[in-house]
Amino acid sequence: MFRNNGTAVLLERVSTKESLSFPEAVFSGNGTDIDNRCGQELDLSIDL
């Protein structure tokens, strides 16, 4: 759970080319949920 943060996740450098995902994460009340400064590929799909 990422709640009530200025920025929940900050990605500046990531040492893999694989897509990152946050399948079980809950983001709520953050100024920014994911600040992807390095342009890392993200999978933000939601499986329902």
PDBQT receptor file of N, H, CA, C and O in Angstrom, charges set to zero:
ATOM      1  N   MET A   1       0.834  -1.171   0.000  1.00  0.00    +0.000 N 
ATOM      2  CA  MET A   1       0.000   0.000   0.000  1.00  0.00    +0.000 C 
ATOM      3  C   MET A   1       0.883   1.241   0.000  1.00  0.00    +0.000 C 
ATOM      4  O   MET A   1       1.836   1.348   0.772  1.00  0.00    +0.000 OA
ATOM      5  N   PHE A   2       0.555   2.148  -0.858  1.00  0.00    +0.000 N 
ATOM      6  H   PHE A   2      -0.219   2.061  -1.485  1.00  0.00    +0.000 HD
ATOM      7  CA  PHE A   2       1.237   3.435  -0.938  1.00  0.00    +0.000 C 
ATOM      8  C   PHE A   2       0.181   4.501  -0.698  1.00  0.00    +0.000 C 
ATOM      9  O   PHE A   2      -0.625   4.786  -1.584  1.00  0.00    +0.000 OA
ATOM     10  N   ARG A   3       0.176   5.085   0.473  1.00  0.00    +0.000 N 
ATOM     11  H   ARG A   3       0.830   4.853   1.193  1.00  0.00    +0.000 HD
ATOM     12  CA  ARG A   3      -0.865   6.054   0.831  1.00  0.00    +0.000 C 
ATOM     13  C   ARG A   3      -0.274   7.356   1.334  1.00  0.00    +0.000 C 
ATOM     14  O   ARG A   3       0.673   7.380   2.120  1.00  0.00    +0.000 OA
ATOM     15  N   ASN A   4      -0.871   8.442   0.850  1.00  0.00    +0.000 N 
ATOM     16  H   ASN A   4      -1.640   8.423   0.212  1.00  0.00    +0.000 HD
ATOM     17  CA  ASN A   4      -0.592   9.784   1.358  1.00  0.00    +0.000 C 
ATOM     18  C   ASN A   4       0.885  10.167   1.323  1.00  0.00    +0.000 C 
ATOM     19  O   ASN A   4       1.421  10.713   2.287  1.00  0.00    +0.000 OA
ATOM     20  N   ASN A   5       1.523   9.877   0.213  1.00  0.00    +0.000 N 
ATOM     21  H   ASN A   5       1.088   9.433  -0.570  1.00  0.00    +0.000 HD
ATOM     22  CA  ASN A   5       2.919  10.252  -0.004  1.00  0.00    +0.000 C 
ATOM     23  C   ASN A   5       2.981  11.386  -1.018  1.00  0.00    +0.000 C 
ATOM     24  O   ASN A   5       2.067  11.552  -1.826  1.00  0.00    +0.000 OA
ATOM     25  N   GLY A   6       4.054  12.162  -0.978  1.00  0.00    +0.000 N 
ATOM     26  H   GLY A   6       4.796  12.027  -0.322  1.00  0.00    +0.000 HD
ATOM     27  CA  GLY A   6       4.284  13.121  -2.055  1.00  0.00    +0.000 C 
ATOM     28  C   GLY A   6       4.479  12.365  -3.352  1.00  0.00    +0.000 C 
ATOM     29  O   GLY A   6       3.814  12.651  -4.348  1.00  0.00    +0.000 OA
ATOM     30  N   THR A   7       5.393  11.393  -3.347  1.00  0.00    +0.000 N 
ATOM     31  H   THR A   7       5.933  11.160  -2.538  1.00  0.00    +0.000 HD
ATOM     32  CA  THR A   7       5.628  10.482  -4.469  1.00  0.00    +0.000 C 
ATOM     33  C   THR A   7       5.703   9.072  -3.891  1.00  0.00    +0.000 C 
ATOM     34  O   THR A   7       6.498   8.806  -2.989  1.00  0.00    +0.000 OA
ATOM     35  N   ALA A   8       4.876   8.176  -4.411  1.00  0.00    +0.000 N 
ATOM     36  H   ALA A   8       4.230   8.393  -5.143  1.00  0.00    +0.000 HD
ATOM     37  CA  ALA A   8       4.843   6.812  -3.882  1.00  0.00    +0.000 C 
ATOM     38  C   ALA A   8       6.051   6.002  -4.343  1.00  0.00    +0.000 C 
ATOM     39  O   ALA A   8       6.706   5.357  -3.525  1.00  0.00    +0.000 OA
ATOM     40  N   VAL A   9       6.356   6.025  -5.642  1.00  0.00    +0.000 N 
ATOM     41  H   VAL A   9       5.823   6.549  -6.307  1.00  0.00    +0.000 HD
ATOM     42  CA  VAL A   9       7.473   5.271  -6.207  1.00  0.00    +0.000 C 
ATOM     43  C   VAL A   9       8.255   6.192  -7.139  1.00  0.00    +0.000 C 
ATOM     44  O   VAL A   9       7.674   6.802  -8.037  1.00  0.00    +0.000 OA
ATOM     45  N   LEU A  10       9.558   6.296  -6.933  1.00  0.00    +0.000 N 
ATOM     46  H   LEU A  10      10.029   5.801  -6.203  1.00  0.00    +0.000 HD
ATOM     47  CA  LEU A  10      10.418   7.107  -7.787  1.00  0.00    +0.000 C 
ATOM     48  C   LEU A  10      11.408   6.182  -8.489  1.00  0.00    +0.000 C 
ATOM     49  O   LEU A  10      12.211   5.512  -7.839  1.00  0.00    +0.000 OA
ATOM     50  N   LEU A  11      11.345   6.152  -9.808  1.00  0.00    +0.000 N 
ATOM     51  H   LEU A  11      10.693   6.696 -10.335  1.00  0.00    +0.000 HD
ATOM     52  CA  LEU A  11      12.267   5.336 -10.598  1.00  0.00    +0.000 C 
ATOM     53  C   LEU A  11      13.245   6.271 -11.290  1.00  0.00    +0.000 C 
ATOM     54  O   LEU A  11      12.882   6.961 -12.242  1.00  0.00    +0.000 OA
ATOM     55  N   GLU A  12      14.492   6.296 -10.813  1.00  0.00    +0.000 N 
ATOM     56  H   GLU A  12      14.787   5.735 -10.039  1.00  0.00    +0.000 HD
ATOM     57  CA  GLU A  12      15.526   7.114 -11.435  1.00  0.00    +0.000 C 
ATOM     58  C   GLU A  12      16.422   6.282 -12.337  1.00  0.00    +0.000 C 
ATOM     59  O   GLU A  12      16.780   6.715 -13.433  1.00  0.00    +0.000 OA
ATOM     60  N   ARG A  13      16.788   5.083 -11.877  1.00  0.00    +0.000 N 
ATOM     61  H   ARG A  13      16.497   4.732 -10.987  1.00  0.00    +0.000 HD
ATOM     62  CA  ARG A  13      17.601   4.140 -12.646  1.00  0.00    +0.000 C 
ATOM     63  C   ARG A  13      17.121   2.736 -12.325  1.00  0.00    +0.000 C 
ATOM     64  O   ARG A  13      16.912   2.386 -11.164  1.00  0.00    +0.000 OA
ATOM     65  N   VAL A  14      16.951   1.948 -13.357  1.00  0.00    +0.000 N 
ATOM     66  H   VAL A  14      17.121   2.232 -14.300  1.00  0.00    +0.000 HD
ATOM     67  CA  VAL A  14      16.536   0.554 -13.177  1.00  0.00    +0.000 C 
ATOM     68  C   VAL A  14      17.472  -0.300 -14.016  1.00  0.00    +0.000 C 
ATOM     69  O   VAL A  14      17.693  -0.004 -15.190  1.00  0.00    +0.000 OA
ATOM     70  N   SER A  15      18.021  -1.349 -13.431  1.00  0.00    +0.000 N 
ATOM     71  H   SER A  15      17.841  -1.589 -12.478  1.00  0.00    +0.000 HD
ATOM     72  CA  SER A  15      19.059  -2.134 -14.112  1.00  0.00    +0.000 C 
ATOM     73  C   SER A  15      18.524  -3.314 -14.924  1.00  0.00    +0.000 C 
ATOM     74  O   SER A  15      19.265  -4.253 -15.216  1.00  0.00    +0.000 OA
ATOM     75  N   THR A  16      17.264  -3.269 -15.282  1.00  0.00    +0.000 N 
ATOM     76  H   THR A  16      16.662  -2.507 -15.045  1.00  0.00    +0.000 HD
ATOM     77  CA  THR A  16      16.700  -4.325 -16.123  1.00  0.00    +0.000 C 
ATOM     78  C   THR A  16      15.884  -3.699 -17.241  1.00  0.00    +0.000 C 
ATOM     79  O   THR A  16      15.373  -2.587 -17.109  1.00  0.00    +0.000 OA
ATOM     80  N   LYS A  17      15.771  -4.426 -18.337  1.00  0.00    +0.000 N 
ATOM     81  H   LYS A  17      16.187  -5.329 -18.444  1.00  0.00    +0.000 HD
ATOM     82  CA  LYS A  17      14.945  -3.949 -19.437  1.00  0.00    +0.000 C 
ATOM     83  C   LYS A  17      13.556  -4.571 -19.378  1.00  0.00    +0.000 C 
ATOM     84  O   LYS A  17      12.696  -4.257 -20.200  1.00  0.00    +0.000 OA
ATOM     85  N   GLU A  18      13.337  -5.454 -18.403  1.00  0.00    +0.000 N 
ATOM     86  H   GLU A  18      14.036  -5.710 -17.735  1.00  0.00    +0.000 HD
ATOM     87  CA  GLU A  18      12.034  -6.080 -18.251  1.00  0.00    +0.000 C 
ATOM     88  C   GLU A  18      11.018  -5.062 -17.732  1.00  0.00    +0.000 C 
ATOM     89  O   GLU A  18      11.357  -4.159 -16.967  1.00  0.00    +0.000 OA
ATOM     90  N   SER A  19       9.801  -5.223 -18.152  1.00  0.00    +0.000 N 
ATOM     91  H   SER A  19       9.525  -5.957 -18.773  1.00  0.00    +0.000 HD
ATOM     92  CA  SER A  19       8.728  -4.354 -17.710  1.00  0.00    +0.000 C 
ATOM     93  C   SER A  19       8.471  -4.561 -16.217  1.00  0.00    +0.000 C 
ATOM     94  O   SER A  19       8.454  -5.694 -15.737  1.00  0.00    +0.000 OA
ATOM     95  N   LEU A  20       8.274  -3.480 -15.500  1.00  0.00    +0.000 N 
ATOM     96  H   LEU A  20       8.287  -2.559 -15.890  1.00  0.00    +0.000 HD
ATOM     97  CA  LEU A  20       7.937  -3.565 -14.079  1.00  0.00    +0.000 C 
ATOM     98  C   LEU A  20       6.431  -3.506 -13.928  1.00  0.00    +0.000 C 
ATOM     99  O   LEU A  20       5.746  -2.827 -14.694  1.00  0.00    +0.000 OA
ATOM    100  N   SER A  21       5.921  -4.214 -12.948  1.00  0.00    +0.000 N 
ATOM    101  H   SER A  21       6.477  -4.765 -12.326  1.00  0.00    +0.000 HD
ATOM    102  CA  SER A  21       4.484  -4.167 -12.675  1.00  0.00    +0.000 C 
ATOM    103  C   SER A  21       4.265  -4.097 -11.168  1.00  0.00    +0.000 C 
ATOM    104  O   SER A  21       5.140  -4.448 -10.376  1.00  0.00    +0.000 OA
ATOM    105  N   PHE A  22       3.108  -3.648 -10.803  1.00  0.00    +0.000 N 
ATOM    106  H   PHE A  22       2.397  -3.363 -11.446  1.00  0.00    +0.000 HD
ATOM    107  CA  PHE A  22       2.733  -3.496  -9.401  1.00  0.00    +0.000 C 
ATOM    108  C   PHE A  22       1.354  -4.125  -9.210  1.00  0.00    +0.000 C 
ATOM    109  O   PHE A  22       0.403  -3.425  -8.861  1.00  0.00    +0.000 OA
ATOM    110  N   PRO A  23       1.229  -5.444  -9.435  1.00  0.00    +0.000 N 
ATOM    111  CA  PRO A  23      -0.095  -6.081  -9.494  1.00  0.00    +0.000 C 
ATOM    112  C   PRO A  23      -0.901  -6.046  -8.200  1.00  0.00    +0.000 C 
ATOM    113  O   PRO A  23      -2.130  -6.005  -8.258  1.00  0.00    +0.000 OA
ATOM    114  N   GLU A  24      -0.277  -6.061  -7.073  1.00  0.00    +0.000 N 
ATOM    115  H   GLU A  24       0.722  -6.094  -7.025  1.00  0.00    +0.000 HD
ATOM    116  CA  GLU A  24      -1.000  -6.086  -5.796  1.00  0.00    +0.000 C 
ATOM    117  C   GLU A  24      -0.963  -4.741  -5.087  1.00  0.00    +0.000 C 
ATOM    118  O   GLU A  24      -1.519  -4.603  -3.997  1.00  0.00    +0.000 OA
ATOM    119  N   ALA A  25      -0.316  -3.750  -5.685  1.00  0.00    +0.000 N 
ATOM    120  H   ALA A  25       0.136  -3.862  -6.570  1.00  0.00    +0.000 HD
ATOM    121  CA  ALA A  25      -0.139  -2.446  -5.027  1.00  0.00    +0.000 C 
ATOM    122  C   ALA A  25      -1.424  -1.640  -5.048  1.00  0.00    +0.000 C 
ATOM    123  O   ALA A  25      -2.202  -1.687  -6.001  1.00  0.00    +0.000 OA
ATOM    124  N   VAL A  26      -1.620  -0.904  -3.970  1.00  0.00    +0.000 N 
ATOM    125  H   VAL A  26      -0.988  -0.866  -3.196  1.00  0.00    +0.000 HD
ATOM    126  CA  VAL A  26      -2.741   0.025  -3.861  1.00  0.00    +0.000 C 
ATOM    127  C   VAL A  26      -2.155   1.417  -3.694  1.00  0.00    +0.000 C 
ATOM    128  O   VAL A  26      -1.377   1.660  -2.772  1.00  0.00    +0.000 OA
ATOM    129  N   PHE A  27      -2.524   2.329  -4.580  1.00  0.00    +0.000 N 
ATOM    130  H   PHE A  27      -3.156   2.132  -5.329  1.00  0.00    +0.000 HD
ATOM    131  CA  PHE A  27      -2.064   3.714  -4.536  1.00  0.00    +0.000 C 
ATOM    132  C   PHE A  27      -3.251   4.583  -4.145  1.00  0.00    +0.000 C 
ATOM    133  O   PHE A  27      -4.303   4.520  -4.780  1.00  0.00    +0.000 OA
ATOM    134  N   SER A  28      -3.086   5.401  -3.096  1.00  0.00    +0.000 N 
ATOM    135  H   SER A  28      -2.230   5.452  -2.580  1.00  0.00    +0.000 HD
ATOM    136  CA  SER A  28      -4.192   6.237  -2.645  1.00  0.00    +0.000 C 
ATOM    137  C   SER A  28      -3.676   7.514  -1.998  1.00  0.00    +0.000 C 
ATOM    138  O   SER A  28      -2.840   7.460  -1.096  1.00  0.00    +0.000 OA
ATOM    139  N   GLY A  29      -4.165   8.654  -2.449  1.00  0.00    +0.000 N 
ATOM    140  H   GLY A  29      -4.844   8.698  -3.182  1.00  0.00    +0.000 HD
ATOM    141  CA  GLY A  29      -3.852   9.930  -1.821  1.00  0.00    +0.000 C 
ATOM    142  C   GLY A  29      -2.438  10.431  -2.025  1.00  0.00    +0.000 C 
ATOM    143  O   GLY A  29      -1.985  11.295  -1.274  1.00  0.00    +0.000 OA
ATOM    144  N   ASN A  30      -1.724   9.917  -3.015  1.00  0.00    +0.000 N 
ATOM    145  H   ASN A  30      -2.092   9.214  -3.624  1.00  0.00    +0.000 HD
ATOM    146  CA  ASN A  30      -0.359  10.356  -3.300  1.00  0.00    +0.000 C 
ATOM    147  C   ASN A  30      -0.389  11.560  -4.238  1.00  0.00    +0.000 C 
ATOM    148  O   ASN A  30      -1.290  11.683  -5.067  1.00  0.00    +0.000 OA
ATOM    149  N   GLY A  31       0.588  12.438  -4.109  1.00  0.00    +0.000 N 
ATOM    150  H   GLY A  31       1.320  12.338  -3.435  1.00  0.00    +0.000 HD
ATOM    151  CA  GLY A  31       0.727  13.517  -5.074  1.00  0.00    +0.000 C 
ATOM    152  C   GLY A  31       1.039  12.948  -6.439  1.00  0.00    +0.000 C 
ATOM    153  O   GLY A  31       0.454  13.370  -7.436  1.00  0.00    +0.000 OA
ATOM    154  N   THR A  32       1.970  11.979  -6.499  1.00  0.00    +0.000 N 
ATOM    155  H   THR A  32       2.445  11.636  -5.688  1.00  0.00    +0.000 HD
ATOM    156  CA  THR A  32       2.340  11.244  -7.709  1.00  0.00    +0.000 C 
ATOM    157  C   THR A  32       2.446   9.783  -7.331  1.00  0.00    +0.000 C 
ATOM    158  O   THR A  32       3.124   9.443  -6.362  1.00  0.00    +0.000 OA
ATOM    159  N   ASP A  33       1.791   8.919  -8.074  1.00  0.00    +0.000 N 
ATOM    160  H   ASP A  33       1.240   9.196  -8.861  1.00  0.00    +0.000 HD
ATOM    161  CA  ASP A  33       1.875   7.490  -7.772  1.00  0.00    +0.000 C 
ATOM    162  C   ASP A  33       3.220   6.916  -8.212  1.00  0.00    +0.000 C 
ATOM    163  O   ASP A  33       3.942   6.342  -7.397  1.00  0.00    +0.000 OA
ATOM    164  N   ILE A  34       3.562   7.065  -9.490  1.00  0.00    +0.000 N 
ATOM    165  H   ILE A  34       2.975   7.531 -10.152  1.00  0.00    +0.000 HD
ATOM    166  CA  ILE A  34       4.837   6.557 -10.009  1.00  0.00    +0.000 C 
ATOM    167  C   ILE A  34       5.509   7.649 -10.827  1.00  0.00    +0.000 C 
ATOM    168  O   ILE A  34       4.988   8.062 -11.862  1.00  0.00    +0.000 OA
ATOM    169  N   ASP A  35       6.655   8.113 -10.369  1.00  0.00    +0.000 N 
ATOM    170  H   ASP A  35       7.079   7.777  -9.528  1.00  0.00    +0.000 HD
ATOM    171  CA  ASP A  35       7.464   9.092 -11.088  1.00  0.00    +0.000 C 
ATOM    172  C   ASP A  35       8.532   8.302 -11.836  1.00  0.00    +0.000 C 
ATOM    173  O   ASP A  35       9.540   7.901 -11.255  1.00  0.00    +0.000 OA
ATOM    174  N   ASN A  36       8.304   8.085 -13.116  1.00  0.00    +0.000 N 
ATOM    175  H   ASN A  36       7.485   8.411 -13.588  1.00  0.00    +0.000 HD
ATOM    176  CA  ASN A  36       9.148   7.211 -13.937  1.00  0.00    +0.000 C 
ATOM    177  C   ASN A  36      10.157   8.049 -14.715  1.00  0.00    +0.000 C 
ATOM    178  O   ASN A  36      10.047   8.176 -15.934  1.00  0.00    +0.000 OA
ATOM    179  N   ARG A  37      11.127   8.614 -14.027  1.00  0.00    +0.000 N 
ATOM    180  H   ARG A  37      11.216   8.511 -13.037  1.00  0.00    +0.000 HD
ATOM    181  CA  ARG A  37      12.105   9.517 -14.633  1.00  0.00    +0.000 C 
ATOM    182  C   ARG A  37      13.011   8.843 -15.643  1.00  0.00    +0.000 C 
ATOM    183  O   ARG A  37      13.498   9.495 -16.566  1.00  0.00    +0.000 OA
ATOM    184  N   CYS A  38      13.245   7.558 -15.485  1.00  0.00    +0.000 N 
ATOM    185  H   CYS A  38      12.849   7.029 -14.735  1.00  0.00    +0.000 HD
ATOM    186  CA  CYS A  38      14.163   6.858 -16.392  1.00  0.00    +0.000 C 
ATOM    187  C   CYS A  38      13.450   6.257 -17.592  1.00  0.00    +0.000 C 
ATOM    188  O   CYS A  38      14.103   5.680 -18.462  1.00  0.00    +0.000 OA
ATOM    189  N   GLY A  39      12.139   6.373 -17.663  1.00  0.00    +0.000 N 
ATOM    190  H   GLY A  39      11.609   6.842 -16.957  1.00  0.00    +0.000 HD
ATOM    191  CA  GLY A  39      11.401   5.854 -18.805  1.00  0.00    +0.000 C 
ATOM    192  C   GLY A  39      11.301   4.340 -18.842  1.00  0.00    +0.000 C 
ATOM    193  O   GLY A  39      11.110   3.752 -19.907  1.00  0.00    +0.000 OA
ATOM    194  N   GLN A  40      11.429   3.708 -17.684  1.00  0.00    +0.000 N 
ATOM    195  H   GLN A  40      11.584   4.186 -16.819  1.00  0.00    +0.000 HD
ATOM    196  CA  GLN A  40      11.321   2.248 -17.597  1.00  0.00    +0.000 C 
ATOM    197  C   GLN A  40       9.947   1.802 -18.082  1.00  0.00    +0.000 C 
ATOM    198  O   GLN A  40       8.937   2.433 -17.770  1.00  0.00    +0.000 OA
ATOM    199  N   GLU A  41       9.910   0.710 -18.848  1.00  0.00    +0.000 N 
ATOM    200  H   GLU A  41      10.730   0.197 -19.102  1.00  0.00    +0.000 HD
ATOM    201  CA  GLU A  41       8.639   0.167 -19.309  1.00  0.00    +0.000 C 
ATOM    202  C   GLU A  41       7.862  -0.331 -18.099  1.00  0.00    +0.000 C 
ATOM    203  O   GLU A  41       8.398  -1.058 -17.263  1.00  0.00    +0.000 OA
ATOM    204  N   LEU A  42       6.590   0.065 -18.010  1.00  0.00    +0.000 N 
ATOM    205  H   LEU A  42       6.154   0.655 -18.689  1.00  0.00    +0.000 HD
ATOM    206  CA  LEU A  42       5.727  -0.337 -16.918  1.00  0.00    +0.000 C 
ATOM    207  C   LEU A  42       4.514  -1.072 -17.449  1.00  0.00    +0.000 C 
ATOM    208  O   LEU A  42       3.983  -0.732 -18.506  1.00  0.00    +0.000 OA
ATOM    209  N   ASP A  43       4.081  -2.076 -16.714  1.00  0.00    +0.000 N 
ATOM    210  H   ASP A  43       4.513  -2.351 -15.855  1.00  0.00    +0.000 HD
ATOM    211  CA  ASP A  43       2.826  -2.774 -17.018  1.00  0.00    +0.000 C 
ATOM    212  C   ASP A  43       1.858  -2.388 -15.916  1.00  0.00    +0.000 C 
ATOM    213  O   ASP A  43       1.950  -2.889 -14.795  1.00  0.00    +0.000 OA
ATOM    214  N   LEU A  44       0.938  -1.508 -16.231  1.00  0.00    +0.000 N 
ATOM    215  H   LEU A  44       0.863  -1.101 -17.141  1.00  0.00    +0.000 HD
ATOM    216  CA  LEU A  44      -0.011  -1.017 -15.223  1.00  0.00    +0.000 C 
ATOM    217  C   LEU A  44      -1.405  -1.579 -15.446  1.00  0.00    +0.000 C 
ATOM    218  O   LEU A  44      -2.394  -1.013 -14.980  1.00  0.00    +0.000 OA
ATOM    219  N   SER A  45      -1.479  -2.704 -16.169  1.00  0.00    +0.000 N 
ATOM    220  H   SER A  45      -0.675  -3.163 -16.548  1.00  0.00    +0.000 HD
ATOM    221  CA  SER A  45      -2.773  -3.314 -16.412  1.00  0.00    +0.000 C 
ATOM    222  C   SER A  45      -3.327  -3.887 -15.100  1.00  0.00    +0.000 C 
ATOM    223  O   SER A  45      -2.584  -4.281 -14.201  1.00  0.00    +0.000 OA
ATOM    224  N   ILE A  46      -4.627  -3.916 -15.035  1.00  0.00    +0.000 N 
ATOM    225  H   ILE A  46      -5.230  -3.597 -15.766  1.00  0.00    +0.000 HD
ATOM    226  CA  ILE A  46      -5.302  -4.429 -13.842  1.00  0.00    +0.000 C 
ATOM    227  C   ILE A  46      -6.062  -5.680 -14.236  1.00  0.00    +0.000 C 
ATOM    228  O   ILE A  46      -6.918  -5.639 -15.120  1.00  0.00    +0.000 OA
ATOM    229  N   ASP A  47      -5.756  -6.777 -13.594  1.00  0.00    +0.000 N 
ATOM    230  H   ASP A  47      -5.060  -6.811 -12.876  1.00  0.00    +0.000 HD
ATOM    231  CA  ASP A  47      -6.464  -8.032 -13.848  1.00  0.00    +0.000 C 
ATOM    232  C   ASP A  47      -7.657  -8.102 -12.911  1.00  0.00    +0.000 C 
ATOM    233  O   ASP A  47      -7.505  -8.121 -11.689  1.00  0.00    +0.000 OA
ATOM    234  N   LEU A  48      -8.845  -8.141 -13.500  1.00  0.00    +0.000 N 
ATOM    235  H   LEU A  48      -8.968  -8.126 -14.492  1.00  0.00    +0.000 HD
ATOM    236  CA  LEU A  48     -10.063  -8.244 -12.681  1.00  0.00    +0.000 C 
ATOM    237  C   LEU A  48     -10.677  -9.607 -12.800  1.00  0.00    +0.000 C 
ATOM    238  O   LEU A  48     -11.706  -9.877 -12.181  1.00  0.00    +0.000 OA
TER     239      LEU A  48
